[in-house]
Amino acid sequence: MIVPEVVTGMNFHVAAYGRQSYGRVNGSEASPAAQRAANHARYETFAAEVARDGREAKWCGHFEDVGISAFSGVERPDFERLIRECRMGRVNVIIVYNISRLSRLEPTDALGIVNELLGIGVTIISTTEGVFRQGNIMDLIHLIFRLDGAHQESKNKSTAVRDAVKQARALGGYVGGKAPYGRKLRQETRHNADGKPIAIQLLDTDAEQAKVIQRVWWIIRKHKNRAGADDTATTDSRSVPGSLGSIVAQLNADGVPTQGTDRGKKTAGGAWHIKTLAAMLRHPQLAGFATEPIYEPQKKDPSKMRVVGHRIRRDDSGAPIQAWEPILAPGDWFELQEWLDSRPKRKFENRTTALLTSMEALYCECGRPKSANNAARPVGGSYFCSRPSGTKPKPGEHEGGSYISRAGVDDLVARRIFAVISSGEDDPETGDILAAAAQRYGEANESPERAQERSALLGERADAARALDGLFDNQARYMATEIGARRWQRDVDAQTARLQAADAALADLGESDVPVLPIDAWLEHDLWPDDEGYDPIGPGSWWGKASLNDRRALVKLFIERIEIRKARPDEKSRGNKAEAVIEPRVTITWAKPAQRAQQTAA
């Protein structure tokens, strides 16, 4: 940038200004370059004109703002610097390509700065629209018309864009901008209700990118229920098979192209990142659903909005609108969302080796989940209430911490389970527990087709539940008008019906083809039951030989919830953990058959 001098005598100190509303994603600045060339050519013509009158025009540089709209009202740094130069008497001629480069605001808002410039003797030259000088009323009127035209052009363009988006969406077009990962855009002409041709964008599947997404889901699904001891002794998520960290590391190691690399944008050659991959897997378009963006204010500038996700568009019955060919089956996508929701919220969070804290079944009497210390050790340590330190207990809750021996609780739970396994169905309660375990065992070992059906139903149920949550969260907005209240009730009824239909279908699915539990395998032991030293969960037993993951899987079949109450003063160990009281403090809620559980809930 040339540093201008103070204007003296009758000389002209000329600066040019250029603006482009947005930075092109491929880095192109053709529009500003064209403006610079035109503005400088106009300067040379102006310099030649004033030279004939014995005066001199001096070039003071080109000011420009790229990626900032003059319609937005957002501060333009170079424009503000140019105005400062004019106010300080170092520039008295401004050249712009056209007046719209200065402002697209309402004329009454833009005239303030224009009047000031003209008032301090600045001449404004448009390379396409002429010269505007101080003291010439016709120039001022002409300028007002030009400013008004620029403003109306911007308004009309915005209205046209909104109308085009509505029409494209009504005709089944994609209006989300760039194609998301896994897709490519295809243009097609369709006709609106008036018979006019409308060009819309459709999403086709990008075969190579779709394979990447399907591969990622295959890896996650393979490992998501296999978090064994070997996966848990590290704080580095890149070393945990099936985690997003390890998948990202593998994608980068294999040289799998990112979106930017494939499409030649600014991020060409960029690497995969966990946050990017997680956002990609969240997009409902993977399941072929029609979507609309979710906006929230930017943190730095709340007046601006940013896209933070995508919401599924639904039909009148509340069901997702299927708009595109699925890359992942809808049931798989919903299952993937559940897995993403269950991921540790803290970066590089340790994964515990404790038996009971990994299945959302172990709770304190106050309702909070139990955590485990000594997480990297396979035995020892305690289960403790997860209430944050310093949190004041609510009325009726225990004071202070609540700890219990991990080994003691694990041993008690395992022995209770094997007592049920070995007792057969001698009483109705034991029979119900075994029936529920058989149902769960069937779900974990059913055929791919049946698993897909169950996954789709669970996804349908979860989607309906989420939709209901959203409706109740926004109830006040609906209730502002009578029409809104009726619509709210209609939507609630539709989602409730979906929820009930999914529950009924899941119940039917759970009642048929229940497999036989492998009880004989669980009771296998190197010793006969009558031999001295026989222990159903001791050395030589199935439990004694089983991996941590297999033990967890068995517990999940039989246990619904385990609740631990705080020890009373007379139950504390006094330093001898072998004498610590365990059994009276532990309440086990056993699994119930799906049909019985629904009747109980009803």
C-alpha positions as CSV (number, residue, x, y, z in Angstrom):
1,M,0.0,0.0,0.0
2,I,1.4,3.4,-1.0
3,V,1.5,5.9,1.9
4,P,-0.2,9.1,0.6
5,E,1.0,12.6,1.4
6,V,-1.2,15.5,2.6
7,V,-3.1,17.1,-0.4
8,T,-1.8,20.5,-1.3
9,G,-2.8,23.1,-3.8
10,M,-4.9,22.0,-6.7
11,N,-3.4,18.5,-7.0
12,F,-5.5,15.3,-6.8
13,H,-4.5,12.5,-4.6
14,V,-6.4,9.5,-5.9
15,A,-7.2,6.2,-4.2
16,A,-9.3,3.3,-5.5
17,Y,-11.6,1.0,-3.6
18,G,-12.8,-2.5,-4.4
19,R,-14.9,-5.1,-2.7
20,Q,-16.1,-8.6,-3.2
21,S,-19.0,-9.9,-1.1
22,Y,-17.5,-13.3,-0.4
23,G,-14.1,-15.0,-0.6
24,R,-14.3,-17.7,-3.3
25,V,-13.7,-21.1,-1.8
26,N,-11.0,-21.9,-4.4
27,G,-9.1,-18.7,-3.6
28,S,-10.0,-17.0,-6.8
29,E,-10.2,-13.2,-6.7
30,A,-11.2,-12.6,-10.3
31,S,-13.7,-9.9,-9.3
32,P,-11.4,-7.8,-7.2
33,A,-8.7,-8.2,-9.9
34,A,-11.1,-6.9,-12.5
35,Q,-12.0,-4.0,-10.3
36,R,-8.3,-3.2,-9.7
37,A,-7.6,-3.1,-13.4
38,A,-10.6,-1.0,-14.2
39,N,-10.0,1.4,-11.4
40,H,-6.4,1.9,-12.3
41,A,-7.2,2.4,-16.0
42,R,-9.8,5.1,-14.9
43,Y,-7.1,6.7,-12.8
44,E,-4.7,7.0,-15.8
45,T,-7.5,8.6,-17.9
46,F,-8.3,11.0,-15.0
47,A,-4.6,11.9,-14.7
48,A,-4.3,12.6,-18.4
49,E,-7.5,14.8,-18.2
50,V,-6.2,17.0,-15.3
51,A,-2.7,17.2,-16.8
52,R,-4.2,19.1,-19.7
53,D,-5.3,21.7,-17.2
54,G,-1.8,21.9,-15.7
55,R,-2.7,20.0,-12.6
56,E,-1.3,16.7,-11.3
57,A,-3.0,13.5,-10.1
58,K,-1.1,11.3,-7.7
59,W,-1.8,7.6,-7.2
60,C,-2.3,6.8,-3.5
61,G,-3.0,3.1,-3.7
62,H,-5.8,0.6,-3.9
63,F,-7.9,-0.3,-0.9
64,E,-10.1,-3.4,-0.9
65,D,-12.1,-5.8,1.3
66,V,-12.6,-9.3,0.1
67,G,-15.2,-11.6,1.7
68,I,-17.3,-8.8,3.3
69,S,-20.7,-7.8,2.1
70,A,-21.5,-4.0,1.9
71,F,-25.1,-5.0,2.7
72,S,-24.3,-6.7,6.0
73,G,-23.2,-3.6,7.9
74,V,-20.1,-5.4,9.2
75,E,-17.1,-3.2,9.5
76,R,-14.8,-3.2,6.4
77,P,-11.2,-2.6,7.5
78,D,-9.8,-1.1,4.3
79,F,-12.9,1.0,3.7
80,E,-12.6,2.5,7.2
81,R,-8.9,3.2,6.5
82,L,-9.7,4.9,3.2
83,I,-12.3,7.1,4.9
84,R,-9.7,8.0,7.6
85,E,-7.3,9.0,4.8
86,C,-9.9,11.3,3.3
87,R,-10.7,12.8,6.7
88,M,-7.0,13.5,7.3
89,G,-6.7,15.3,3.9
90,R,-4.5,12.7,2.3
91,V,-7.0,11.5,-0.3
92,N,-9.5,13.8,-2.3
93,V,-10.6,11.4,-5.1
94,I,-12.0,7.9,-4.7
95,I,-12.4,5.7,-7.7
96,V,-14.8,2.7,-7.5
97,Y,-15.9,0.3,-10.2
98,N,-19.5,1.1,-9.4
99,I,-21.3,2.8,-6.5
100,S,-22.6,-0.6,-5.1
101,R,-18.9,-1.3,-4.1
102,L,-19.3,1.5,-1.5
103,S,-22.6,0.4,0.0
104,R,-25.7,-1.7,-0.4
105,L,-27.3,-0.3,2.7
106,E,-30.5,1.8,2.7
107,P,-29.7,5.1,1.0
108,T,-30.6,7.0,4.2
109,D,-28.0,5.0,6.0
110,A,-25.3,5.3,3.2
111,L,-25.8,9.0,2.6
112,G,-24.3,10.0,5.9
113,I,-20.8,8.9,4.8
114,V,-21.3,10.0,1.2
115,N,-22.4,13.5,2.3
116,E,-19.4,13.7,4.6
117,L,-17.0,12.8,1.8
118,L,-18.5,15.3,-0.6
119,G,-18.6,17.9,2.2
120,I,-14.8,17.7,2.7
121,G,-14.2,18.0,-1.0
122,V,-13.8,14.4,-2.0
123,T,-14.8,13.5,-5.6
124,I,-16.2,10.1,-6.1
125,I,-15.6,8.5,-9.6
126,S,-17.4,5.4,-10.7
127,T,-15.7,3.7,-13.7
128,T,-19.2,2.7,-15.0
129,E,-21.5,5.4,-13.7
130,G,-19.7,8.8,-13.9
131,V,-18.4,11.5,-11.6
132,F,-20.0,12.8,-8.3
133,R,-18.7,16.1,-7.0
134,Q,-19.3,18.5,-4.2
135,G,-21.8,21.3,-4.8
136,N,-23.6,19.7,-7.8
137,I,-27.1,18.9,-6.8
138,M,-27.7,16.8,-9.9
139,D,-24.7,14.7,-9.0
140,L,-26.1,14.1,-5.5
141,I,-29.5,13.2,-6.9
142,H,-27.9,10.8,-9.3
143,L,-25.9,9.3,-6.5
144,I,-29.0,8.8,-4.3
145,F,-30.6,6.9,-7.2
146,R,-27.5,4.8,-7.7
147,L,-27.4,3.9,-3.9
148,D,-31.1,3.1,-3.9
149,G,-30.6,0.9,-7.0
150,A,-27.7,-1.0,-5.3
151,H,-29.8,-1.5,-2.2
152,Q,-32.9,-2.7,-4.1
153,E,-30.7,-5.0,-6.3
154,S,-29.4,-6.6,-3.2
155,K,-32.9,-7.0,-1.6
156,N,-34.3,-8.3,-4.8
157,K,-31.4,-10.8,-5.2
158,S,-32.0,-12.0,-1.6
159,T,-35.7,-12.4,-2.2
160,A,-35.0,-14.2,-5.5
161,V,-32.6,-16.6,-3.8
162,R,-35.1,-17.4,-1.0
163,D,-37.9,-18.0,-3.6
164,A,-35.6,-20.2,-5.7
165,V,-34.6,-22.2,-2.6
166,K,-38.3,-22.7,-1.8
167,Q,-39.1,-23.8,-5.3
168,A,-36.1,-26.1,-5.5
169,R,-37.0,-27.8,-2.2
170,A,-40.6,-28.2,-3.2
171,L,-39.5,-30.0,-6.4
172,G,-37.3,-32.4,-4.4
173,G,-34.0,-30.5,-4.9
174,Y,-31.0,-30.3,-2.6
175,V,-30.6,-26.8,-1.2
176,G,-27.8,-27.3,1.3
177,G,-25.0,-25.8,-0.8
178,K,-21.9,-28.0,-1.3
179,A,-22.6,-31.7,-1.5
180,P,-21.8,-33.4,1.8
181,Y,-19.2,-36.1,2.0
182,G,-20.4,-39.3,0.2
183,R,-22.4,-37.4,-2.3
184,K,-22.0,-35.4,-5.6
185,L,-24.3,-32.9,-7.2
186,R,-26.3,-33.6,-10.3
187,Q,-28.3,-30.9,-12.0
188,E,-31.8,-31.7,-13.3
189,T,-34.6,-29.5,-14.8
190,R,-38.0,-30.0,-13.3
191,H,-41.2,-28.0,-13.8
192,N,-43.2,-26.2,-11.2
193,A,-47.0,-26.0,-10.8
194,D,-47.1,-23.3,-13.5
195,G,-45.2,-25.5,-15.9
196,K,-42.0,-23.3,-15.8
197,P,-38.7,-25.2,-15.9
198,I,-36.7,-25.0,-12.7
199,A,-33.1,-26.1,-12.5
200,I,-32.5,-28.1,-9.3
201,Q,-29.6,-29.9,-7.7
202,L,-29.9,-33.6,-6.7
203,L,-27.6,-35.7,-4.5
204,D,-26.1,-38.7,-6.1
205,T,-23.9,-41.2,-4.3
206,D,-20.2,-40.8,-4.7
207,A,-19.2,-44.4,-4.9
208,E,-15.6,-44.1,-3.6
209,Q,-16.6,-41.8,-0.7
210,A,-19.6,-44.0,0.2
211,K,-17.2,-46.9,0.5
212,V,-15.1,-44.9,3.0
213,I,-18.2,-44.2,5.1
214,Q,-19.3,-47.8,5.0
215,R,-15.9,-49.0,5.9
216,V,-15.8,-46.6,8.9
217,W,-19.2,-47.9,10.1
218,W,-18.0,-51.5,9.6
219,I,-15.0,-50.9,11.9
220,I,-17.1,-49.1,14.6
221,R,-19.7,-51.9,14.6
222,K,-17.0,-54.6,14.8
223,H,-15.4,-53.1,17.8
224,K,-18.1,-51.1,19.6
225,N,-19.1,-54.0,21.9
226,R,-15.6,-55.5,22.2
227,A,-13.8,-53.0,24.5
228,G,-11.6,-55.6,26.2
229,A,-8.7,-55.1,28.8
230,D,-6.1,-54.6,26.0
231,D,-8.0,-51.5,24.8
232,T,-8.3,-49.8,28.1
233,A,-4.8,-49.3,29.5
234,T,-4.1,-46.2,27.4
235,T,-5.1,-42.6,27.4
236,D,-4.5,-42.3,23.6
237,S,-7.7,-42.8,21.7
238,R,-5.6,-43.6,18.5
239,S,-4.6,-46.9,20.2
240,V,-8.2,-48.0,20.9
241,P,-9.5,-50.2,18.1
242,G,-12.8,-48.9,16.7
243,S,-12.5,-45.5,18.2
244,L,-12.7,-42.4,16.0
245,G,-9.1,-41.6,16.9
246,S,-7.8,-44.9,15.6
247,I,-10.0,-44.7,12.5
248,V,-8.8,-41.2,11.7
249,A,-5.2,-42.4,12.2
250,Q,-5.8,-45.3,9.8
251,L,-7.5,-43.1,7.1
252,N,-4.5,-40.7,7.2
253,A,-2.0,-43.6,7.1
254,D,-3.8,-45.2,4.1
255,G,-3.9,-41.8,2.3
256,V,-7.7,-41.8,2.0
257,P,-8.6,-38.5,0.3
258,T,-10.5,-35.9,2.4
259,Q,-13.4,-33.9,0.9
260,G,-11.0,-31.0,0.1
261,T,-8.5,-33.3,-1.6
262,D,-11.2,-34.8,-3.8
263,R,-12.7,-31.4,-4.8
264,G,-9.7,-29.2,-5.0
265,K,-10.7,-26.5,-2.5
266,K,-8.7,-24.6,0.0
267,T,-8.3,-27.7,2.2
268,A,-6.8,-29.8,-0.6
269,G,-4.2,-32.1,0.9
270,G,-5.7,-31.7,4.4
271,A,-5.8,-34.5,6.9
272,W,-8.6,-36.3,8.6
273,H,-9.6,-35.1,12.1
274,I,-11.8,-36.6,14.8
275,K,-14.2,-33.6,14.9
276,T,-14.6,-33.6,11.1
277,L,-15.3,-37.4,11.0
278,A,-17.8,-37.2,13.8
279,A,-19.7,-34.3,12.1
280,M,-19.7,-36.3,8.9
281,L,-21.2,-39.4,10.6
282,R,-23.9,-37.2,12.2
283,H,-25.3,-36.0,8.9
284,P,-28.8,-37.6,8.3
285,Q,-28.2,-37.6,4.5
286,L,-26.1,-40.8,5.1
287,A,-29.4,-42.5,5.7
288,G,-30.9,-40.8,2.7
289,F,-33.0,-38.4,4.8
290,A,-34.0,-35.0,3.6
291,T,-32.5,-32.4,5.9
292,E,-32.5,-28.7,6.9
293,P,-29.6,-26.8,8.6
294,I,-29.6,-26.0,12.3
295,Y,-28.3,-22.5,13.0
296,E,-27.0,-20.8,16.1
297,P,-25.3,-17.4,16.7
298,Q,-21.6,-17.2,16.3
299,K,-19.6,-16.8,19.5
300,K,-17.5,-13.9,18.2
301,D,-20.3,-12.1,16.5
302,P,-23.8,-13.1,17.7
303,S,-25.4,-11.1,14.9
304,K,-24.1,-13.7,12.5
305,M,-25.4,-17.3,12.3
306,R,-23.5,-20.5,11.7
307,V,-24.6,-24.0,10.8
308,V,-24.1,-26.4,13.7
309,G,-25.8,-29.5,12.4
310,H,-28.7,-30.8,10.3
311,R,-32.2,-31.6,11.3
312,I,-34.3,-34.4,9.6
313,R,-37.2,-33.1,7.7
314,R,-40.5,-35.0,8.4
315,D,-43.8,-35.7,6.7
316,D,-47.2,-35.0,8.2
317,S,-47.1,-38.3,10.1
318,G,-43.8,-37.3,11.7
319,A,-41.7,-39.9,9.9
320,P,-38.4,-38.9,8.3
321,I,-38.6,-38.0,4.6
322,Q,-36.6,-40.4,2.5
323,A,-35.1,-38.2,-0.3
324,W,-31.9,-39.9,-1.4
325,E,-30.4,-43.3,-1.9
326,P,-29.1,-44.4,1.6
327,I,-25.3,-44.8,2.0
328,L,-26.0,-46.5,5.4
329,A,-29.3,-48.3,6.0
330,P,-31.5,-46.1,8.3
331,G,-31.3,-48.6,11.1
332,D,-27.5,-48.6,10.9
333,W,-27.4,-44.8,10.9
334,F,-29.6,-44.6,14.0
335,E,-27.4,-47.3,15.7
336,L,-24.4,-45.2,14.8
337,Q,-26.0,-42.1,16.4
338,E,-26.5,-44.0,19.6
339,W,-22.8,-45.0,19.6
340,L,-21.7,-41.5,18.9
341,D,-23.9,-40.3,21.8
342,S,-22.3,-42.8,24.2
343,R,-18.7,-41.8,23.4
344,P,-16.7,-40.4,26.3
345,K,-17.3,-36.6,26.6
346,R,-13.8,-35.9,27.8
347,K,-10.9,-35.9,25.4
348,F,-8.7,-39.0,25.8
349,E,-10.9,-40.2,28.7
350,N,-9.6,-43.5,30.3
351,R,-11.7,-46.5,29.6
352,T,-12.2,-48.5,32.8
353,T,-11.3,-52.1,33.3
354,A,-13.9,-52.4,36.0
355,L,-16.5,-55.0,35.3
356,L,-19.7,-53.1,36.1
357,T,-19.1,-49.4,35.1
358,S,-19.1,-49.9,31.4
359,M,-22.8,-50.9,30.9
360,E,-24.9,-48.1,32.4
361,A,-26.2,-50.5,35.1
362,L,-24.3,-49.6,38.3
363,Y,-25.8,-46.7,40.3
364,C,-25.6,-45.1,43.7
365,E,-28.7,-44.9,45.9
366,C,-28.9,-41.2,45.1
367,G,-29.4,-42.1,41.4
368,R,-26.0,-41.1,40.1
369,P,-23.8,-43.6,38.2
370,K,-21.1,-45.3,40.2
371,S,-17.5,-44.8,38.9
372,A,-14.4,-46.8,39.5
373,N,-11.0,-45.8,40.7
374,N,-7.7,-47.6,39.9
375,A,-9.1,-47.8,36.3
376,A,-5.9,-49.2,34.8
377,R,-5.9,-52.2,37.2
378,P,-7.9,-55.3,36.5
379,V,-8.6,-56.0,40.2
380,G,-8.8,-53.9,43.4
381,G,-10.0,-50.4,44.0
382,S,-13.5,-49.2,44.7
383,Y,-16.8,-48.3,43.1
384,F,-17.8,-44.8,44.3
385,C,-20.6,-42.3,43.8
386,S,-19.9,-39.9,40.9
387,R,-21.4,-36.9,42.6
388,P,-18.9,-34.1,42.0
389,S,-16.8,-33.0,45.0
390,G,-18.2,-30.0,46.8
391,T,-21.8,-30.6,45.5
392,K,-24.3,-30.1,48.2
393,P,-26.5,-33.2,48.6
394,K,-30.2,-32.9,47.9
395,P,-32.7,-33.6,50.7
396,G,-32.7,-37.4,51.4
397,E,-29.3,-38.0,49.7
398,H,-26.3,-39.4,51.5
399,E,-23.7,-37.1,53.0
400,G,-20.1,-37.3,51.8
401,G,-18.8,-40.0,49.5
402,S,-20.0,-43.6,49.1
403,Y,-17.4,-46.3,48.4
404,I,-17.6,-50.0,48.2
405,S,-15.1,-52.7,47.2
406,R,-15.0,-53.5,43.5
407,A,-13.9,-57.0,44.1
408,G,-16.6,-57.6,46.6
409,V,-19.4,-56.3,44.4
410,D,-18.1,-58.1,41.3
411,D,-17.9,-61.4,43.3
412,L,-21.5,-61.0,44.7
413,V,-23.0,-60.2,41.3
414,A,-21.3,-63.1,39.5
415,R,-22.4,-65.6,42.2
416,R,-26.0,-64.3,42.1
417,I,-26.0,-64.8,38.3
418,F,-24.6,-68.3,38.5
419,A,-27.0,-69.2,41.2
420,V,-29.8,-68.3,38.8
421,I,-28.1,-70.2,35.9
422,S,-27.7,-73.4,37.9
423,S,-31.1,-73.4,39.6
424,G,-33.1,-74.0,36.5
425,E,-36.8,-72.7,36.4
426,D,-37.9,-74.0,39.8
427,D,-39.9,-70.8,40.5
428,P,-41.6,-68.1,38.4
429,E,-39.1,-65.4,39.2
430,T,-36.1,-67.4,38.1
431,G,-38.0,-68.5,35.0
432,D,-38.7,-64.9,34.1
433,I,-35.0,-64.0,34.6
434,L,-33.9,-66.8,32.3
435,A,-36.5,-65.9,29.7
436,A,-35.4,-62.3,29.7
437,A,-31.7,-63.4,29.4
438,A,-32.8,-65.7,26.5
439,Q,-34.4,-62.7,24.7
440,R,-31.3,-60.6,25.1
441,Y,-29.1,-63.4,24.1
442,G,-31.2,-63.8,20.9
443,E,-30.9,-60.1,20.2
444,A,-27.1,-60.3,20.5
445,N,-26.9,-63.5,18.3
446,E,-29.7,-63.1,15.9
447,S,-29.5,-63.3,12.1
448,P,-28.2,-60.2,10.2
449,E,-31.7,-59.7,8.7
450,R,-33.4,-59.9,12.0
451,A,-30.8,-57.7,13.6
452,Q,-31.4,-55.1,10.8
453,E,-35.1,-55.2,11.5
454,R,-34.6,-54.7,15.2
455,S,-32.0,-51.9,14.6
456,A,-34.4,-50.1,12.3
457,L,-37.2,-50.4,14.8
458,L,-34.9,-49.1,17.6
459,G,-33.8,-46.3,15.4
460,E,-37.5,-45.5,14.6
461,R,-38.3,-45.5,18.3
462,A,-35.3,-43.3,19.2
463,D,-36.1,-40.8,16.5
464,A,-39.7,-40.5,17.7
465,A,-38.5,-40.0,21.2
466,R,-36.1,-37.3,20.1
467,A,-38.8,-35.6,18.1
468,L,-41.1,-35.7,21.2
469,D,-38.4,-34.2,23.3
470,G,-38.0,-31.4,20.8
471,L,-41.7,-30.7,20.7
472,F,-41.9,-30.4,24.5
473,D,-38.8,-28.3,24.7
474,N,-40.4,-25.8,22.2
475,Q,-44.0,-26.1,23.5
476,A,-44.1,-22.4,24.6
477,R,-43.3,-21.2,21.0
478,Y,-46.2,-23.3,19.6
479,M,-48.7,-22.2,22.2
480,A,-48.3,-18.5,21.3
481,T,-51.2,-18.9,18.8
482,E,-54.2,-21.2,18.5
483,I,-53.0,-22.5,15.2
484,G,-49.6,-23.3,16.7
485,A,-51.2,-25.1,19.7
486,R,-53.2,-27.3,17.3
487,R,-50.2,-28.1,15.3
488,W,-48.2,-28.9,18.4
489,Q,-50.9,-31.3,19.6
490,R,-51.1,-32.9,16.1
491,D,-47.3,-33.4,16.0
492,V,-47.2,-34.8,19.6
493,D,-50.0,-37.3,18.7
494,A,-48.1,-38.4,15.5
495,Q,-44.8,-39.0,17.3
496,T,-46.6,-40.8,20.2
497,A,-48.2,-43.1,17.7
498,R,-44.8,-43.8,16.1
499,L,-43.4,-44.6,19.5
500,Q,-46.2,-47.0,20.4
501,A,-46.0,-48.7,17.0
502,A,-42.3,-49.2,17.4
503,D,-42.8,-50.6,20.9
504,A,-45.4,-53.1,19.7
505,A,-43.3,-54.2,16.8
506,L,-40.3,-54.7,19.1
507,A,-42.4,-56.8,21.4
508,D,-43.6,-59.0,18.6
509,L,-40.0,-59.3,17.4
510,G,-38.8,-60.3,20.9
511,E,-41.4,-63.0,21.4
512,S,-40.5,-65.2,18.4
513,D,-37.6,-67.5,17.8
514,V,-36.1,-67.1,21.3
515,P,-32.9,-69.2,21.3
516,V,-31.7,-71.6,24.0
517,L,-29.2,-70.2,26.5
518,P,-25.8,-72.0,26.4
519,I,-26.2,-72.8,30.1
520,D,-24.1,-76.0,29.9
521,A,-21.2,-74.0,28.5
522,W,-21.4,-71.5,31.3
523,L,-21.5,-74.2,33.9
524,E,-18.5,-76.1,32.4
525,H,-15.7,-76.6,35.0
526,D,-12.4,-78.5,35.3
527,L,-13.8,-80.0,38.5
528,W,-17.0,-82.0,39.2
529,P,-19.5,-80.0,41.3
530,D,-19.0,-82.4,44.2
531,D,-15.2,-82.1,44.2
532,E,-13.4,-80.2,46.9
533,G,-12.5,-76.8,45.8
534,Y,-15.2,-76.5,43.1
535,D,-16.3,-72.9,42.6
536,P,-18.7,-71.9,39.8
537,I,-16.8,-68.7,39.3
538,G,-13.4,-69.8,40.5
539,P,-10.3,-71.1,38.6
540,G,-11.2,-73.7,36.0
541,S,-14.7,-72.3,35.5
542,W,-16.1,-70.6,32.5
543,W,-16.1,-67.3,34.4
544,G,-12.6,-67.9,35.6
545,K,-11.4,-68.3,32.0
546,A,-13.6,-65.7,30.4
547,S,-12.3,-62.3,29.1
548,L,-13.5,-59.1,30.7
549,N,-15.6,-58.5,27.6
550,D,-17.3,-61.9,27.8
551,R,-18.0,-61.4,31.5
552,R,-19.6,-58.0,30.8
553,A,-21.7,-59.6,28.0
554,L,-23.0,-62.3,30.5
555,V,-23.9,-59.7,33.1
556,K,-25.8,-57.6,30.5
557,L,-28.0,-60.7,29.8
558,F,-29.2,-61.0,33.4
559,I,-28.9,-57.7,35.1
560,E,-31.0,-54.5,34.6
561,R,-29.7,-52.4,37.4
562,I,-27.4,-52.6,40.4
563,E,-27.9,-50.1,43.2
564,I,-25.4,-49.5,46.0
565,R,-26.3,-47.7,49.2
566,K,-23.9,-45.9,51.4
567,A,-22.4,-47.9,54.3
568,R,-23.8,-47.3,57.8
569,P,-21.3,-46.7,60.6
570,D,-21.5,-50.3,61.8
571,E,-20.9,-51.6,58.2
572,K,-17.5,-49.9,57.6
573,S,-14.5,-52.1,57.3
574,R,-12.3,-50.5,60.0
575,G,-9.2,-51.2,57.8
576,N,-9.9,-54.9,57.1
577,K,-11.5,-55.0,53.6
578,A,-12.1,-58.8,53.9
579,E,-14.6,-58.0,56.7
580,A,-16.3,-55.1,54.8
581,V,-20.1,-55.5,54.5
582,I,-21.2,-55.9,50.9
583,E,-24.3,-57.9,50.4
584,P,-26.8,-55.8,52.5
585,R,-25.7,-52.7,50.5
586,V,-26.3,-54.2,47.1
587,T,-29.7,-54.3,45.4
588,I,-30.0,-56.2,42.1
589,T,-32.8,-55.5,39.6
590,W,-33.0,-58.5,37.3
591,A,-33.9,-58.4,33.6
592,K,-37.5,-59.0,32.8
593,P,-39.0,-60.4,29.6
594,A,-39.9,-57.6,27.2
595,Q,-43.7,-58.3,27.4
596,R,-43.6,-58.5,31.2
597,A,-41.6,-55.3,31.4
598,Q,-44.1,-53.4,29.3
599,Q,-47.0,-54.6,31.4
600,T,-45.2,-53.6,34.5
601,A,-44.5,-50.1,33.0
602,A,-48.1,-49.8,32.1
